Amino acid sequence: MLILEILLIGIGLSMDAAAVSATNGMCYRPSWRRTLIIALFFGGFQGLMPLIGYFAGSLFARQIAAFDHWIALALLAVIGGKMVWDGFHHDSGETAKPFTLLLLLMQAVATSIDALAVGVSFAAMSVQILPAVSLIAATTFLLSVAAVRLGIRIGDRLNSKAEVFGGTVLFLTGLKIFIEHMWL
């Protein structure tokens, strides 16, 4: 498999992570340090999941594929729904909700589940896995950094509506993942 093909796969896989990263930028306005942490989580999981899929091969692929889209939908719907709720029920004296590592972990897992199947297909095609997952992780990392910083700019313009908009984006991302898997 050519490097360009793996790069394009990496870009495709990172789109959900980029959308959630932009949402994090809008709603939480992270510092550069936190931006890098967000990007490390998304890039790390986008690299780790194909690696797991590669080594698990087709042994568990069918069992995981039967419900992976449900997990992604549930995680992103709950996180997004809570953000929308909080956006409409925000007390003016209340401080912003903290951005936690648990929240980031759930987002990273939800947006990288589909990368497991890519790892299984890499095993079937005898792709050199370490360079492939490194390129996918690096691509997702860079796009996530850019998306968080873009999200901060958009969030500054949306002001109080950023949490509602961001929660809606998360929910729709989960729905997109679910629908894609139902049609495949």
Secondary structure, DSSP 8 states (H G I E B T S, - for coil): --HHHHHHHHHHHHHHHHHHHHHHHHHH---HHHHHHHHHHHHHHHHHHHHHHHHHTHHHHHHHHTTHHHHHHHHHHHHHHHHHHHHHT--TT-------HHHHHHHHHHHHTHHHHHHHHHHHTT--HHHHHHHHHHHHHHHHHHHHHHHHHHHHHHGGGHHHHHHHHHHHHHHHHHHHHHH-
